[in-house]
């Protein structure tokens, strides 16, 4: 890395809770990570987490929004989506049948990412997915 970018760089984006904002979140992620071999995985993760925020929380209601953060260092790409809450429970990884129409998104994210963490955040929830550089899916070193 260049001497001026040897530490983590962090970007943030707040989107209104409209379905078309999921594609905006994907483009934003792709633009930032355009030279990374993990860009496609990151784009898919952002798409799933953004769609979940809109579909399952107050982020998808009138005047709702969701916030994305992207941190990049030489060791890890960390993606997070914070929703507006409004649900009684935190997002959870569920391993659904392949025929299920809903409930597979966070499970898919947990397979792609090397680590997924969910925590409460100002009335909502934040889901953080980490992709380790120099590791294969499932956390195995290259």
Secondary structure, DSSP 8 states (H G I E B T S, - for coil): --GGGSS-EEEEEEEES-TTHHHHHHHHHHHHTTT-TTHHHHHHHHHHHHHHHHHHSGGGSTT-EEEEEEEE-SSEEEEEEE----SSS--------TT-SSS-HHHHHHHHSSEEEEEEETTEEEEEEEEETTEETTTEE-
